[in-house]
Amino acid sequence: MFRNPSTTKIVEFLTSIGIEVVPARLERECFLPGILIESGRLLFDEAQLTYPGDLLHEAGHLAVAPSAVRADLSGEVIIPGADMSAVEVQATAWAYAALIHLELDPRLLFHEGGYAGKSEGLIFTFASGCYHGAHGLQSAGLTVTGEVARKLGIAPYPNMIKWLRD
């Protein structure tokens, strides 16, 4: 479908969980090259897309947003009443869970061009089982962690119970 097999795998996954992904020709400058959120949809221009893993991170912003506001999100995702630094960490944790689910290399998400030069540290942190943002995902009903997972008999994060917040 797309030139990069990882892009195809990511787009198919996002579509399957209910995030609308629209190939588009993006004429304006975007925060991340080749990616734009518009009316709750993820638009992307494959010719401008530098890092396919960025699709997962941006989809994470949509996924952790309450369903009541998701369709209204455009541009830089700002969720009314939310602590956006917490949302950023949750979006990263969501993207990592998706990456593991898709059996993709963590460097696809935590690439050298992102995360303010902290990509290697994030790879190490997540690989070590220190999952920043996972408790926020649990609070949103998307996953369970630690003792909660054990009590419920459910595989813990990075396993997800569901991919989109209600």
C-alpha positions as CSV (number, residue, x, y, z in Angstrom):
1,M,0.0,0.0,0.0
2,F,2.8,2.5,1.0
3,R,6.5,2.6,0.1
4,N,7.5,1.7,3.7
5,P,6.1,-1.6,5.0
6,S,6.1,-0.2,8.6
7,T,3.9,2.7,7.4
8,T,1.5,0.2,5.9
9,K,1.4,-1.9,9.1
10,I,0.9,1.2,11.2
11,V,-1.9,2.7,9.0
12,E,-3.7,-0.7,8.9
13,F,-3.6,-1.0,12.7
14,L,-4.8,2.6,13.3
15,T,-7.6,2.1,10.9
16,S,-8.6,-1.2,12.5
17,I,-8.9,0.4,15.9
18,G,-11.0,3.3,14.7
19,I,-8.6,6.1,14.1
20,E,-9.2,7.6,10.7
21,V,-6.0,7.9,8.7
22,V,-6.1,9.9,5.5
23,P,-3.3,9.9,3.0
24,A,-3.1,13.6,1.8
25,R,-0.9,16.1,0.1
26,L,0.0,18.5,2.9
27,E,1.0,21.9,1.5
28,R,1.4,23.7,4.8
29,E,4.1,23.2,7.4
30,C,3.3,20.7,10.1
31,F,4.7,20.2,13.6
32,L,5.9,16.8,12.6
33,P,6.9,16.4,8.9
34,G,4.1,15.0,6.9
35,I,1.5,14.6,9.7
36,L,-1.5,16.8,10.6
37,I,-4.4,16.2,12.9
38,E,-7.6,17.6,11.5
39,S,-11.1,17.1,13.0
40,G,-10.0,14.0,14.9
41,R,-8.4,12.4,11.8
42,L,-4.8,11.8,11.2
43,L,-3.7,13.2,7.8
44,F,-0.3,12.3,6.4
45,D,1.7,12.9,3.4
46,E,4.0,9.9,2.8
47,A,6.3,11.9,0.6
48,Q,7.0,14.3,3.6
49,L,6.8,11.7,6.4
50,T,10.3,11.5,7.9
51,Y,9.6,8.9,10.6
52,P,6.7,6.4,10.3
53,G,6.7,6.0,14.1
54,D,5.5,9.5,14.4
55,L,2.2,8.3,13.2
56,L,1.9,6.2,16.3
57,H,2.7,9.0,18.6
58,E,0.3,11.4,17.0
59,A,-2.4,8.7,17.0
60,G,-1.7,8.3,20.7
61,H,-2.8,11.9,21.3
62,L,-6.1,11.1,19.6
63,A,-6.5,7.7,21.4
64,V,-6.1,9.2,24.9
65,A,-8.5,12.0,24.3
66,P,-12.0,11.5,25.6
67,S,-14.3,10.4,22.8
68,A,-16.5,13.4,23.3
69,V,-13.8,15.8,22.2
70,R,-11.7,13.6,19.8
71,A,-13.5,14.7,16.6
72,D,-12.9,18.4,17.5
73,L,-9.1,18.1,17.8
74,S,-7.1,19.7,15.1
75,G,-3.5,20.9,14.7
76,E,-1.6,20.8,18.0
77,V,-3.8,18.6,20.2
78,I,-5.0,20.4,23.2
79,I,-7.6,18.6,25.3
80,P,-9.8,21.0,27.2
81,G,-9.2,20.7,31.0
82,A,-6.4,18.2,30.6
83,D,-2.8,18.5,31.9
84,M,-1.1,18.4,28.5
85,S,2.3,17.3,29.9
86,A,0.5,14.2,31.3
87,V,-1.3,13.7,28.0
88,E,2.1,13.8,26.2
89,V,3.5,11.1,28.4
90,Q,0.3,9.0,28.0
91,A,0.5,9.4,24.2
92,T,4.1,8.1,24.3
93,A,3.1,5.1,26.4
94,W,0.2,4.4,24.1
95,A,2.5,4.6,21.1
96,Y,5.0,2.2,22.7
97,A,2.2,-0.3,23.5
98,A,1.1,-0.1,19.9
99,L,4.7,-0.6,18.7
100,I,5.0,-3.7,20.8
101,H,1.6,-5.0,19.6
102,L,2.8,-4.5,16.0
103,E,6.1,-6.2,16.8
104,L,8.1,-3.2,15.5
105,D,11.5,-2.0,16.5
106,P,11.4,0.6,19.3
107,R,13.8,2.7,17.2
108,L,10.9,3.3,14.8
109,L,9.1,5.2,17.5
110,F,12.1,6.5,19.5
111,H,14.1,7.7,16.5
112,E,17.1,10.0,16.5
113,G,15.0,12.9,15.2
114,G,12.6,13.1,18.1
115,Y,12.1,13.2,21.8
116,A,14.5,16.1,22.3
117,G,17.6,13.9,22.0
118,K,16.3,11.5,24.7
119,S,15.4,8.6,22.4
120,E,18.1,6.2,23.6
121,G,17.1,6.9,27.2
122,L,13.5,6.2,26.4
123,I,14.4,2.9,24.7
124,F,16.3,1.9,27.7
125,T,13.6,3.0,30.2
126,F,10.8,1.2,28.4
127,A,12.9,-1.9,27.7
128,S,13.7,-2.0,31.5
129,G,10.0,-2.1,32.3
130,C,9.7,1.4,33.6
131,Y,6.6,2.6,31.8
132,H,6.0,6.3,32.2
133,G,2.4,7.1,31.3
134,A,1.0,3.6,31.9
135,H,-0.8,4.6,35.1
136,G,-2.5,7.4,33.1
137,L,-3.6,4.9,30.5
138,Q,-4.9,2.7,33.3
139,S,-6.9,5.6,34.8
140,A,-8.4,6.1,31.3
141,G,-9.5,2.4,31.2
142,L,-7.1,1.4,28.4
143,T,-4.8,-1.0,30.3
144,V,-3.9,-2.3,33.7
145,T,-0.7,-2.4,35.6
146,G,1.0,-4.3,38.4
147,E,-1.2,-5.6,41.2
148,V,-4.4,-4.6,39.4
149,A,-3.4,-6.8,36.4
150,R,-2.6,-9.7,38.7
151,K,-5.9,-9.4,40.6
152,L,-7.9,-9.3,37.3
153,G,-5.8,-12.0,35.7
154,I,-5.1,-9.7,32.7
155,A,-1.7,-9.3,31.0
156,P,-0.3,-5.9,32.2
157,Y,0.8,-3.0,30.1
158,P,2.1,-2.9,27.4
159,N,-0.9,-5.1,26.8
160,M,-3.9,-2.9,26.1
161,I,-7.5,-3.8,27.1
162,K,-8.7,-1.3,24.5
163,W,-7.1,1.2,22.2
164,L,-9.4,4.2,22.4
165,R,-10.6,6.1,25.4
166,D,-14.4,6.3,25.9
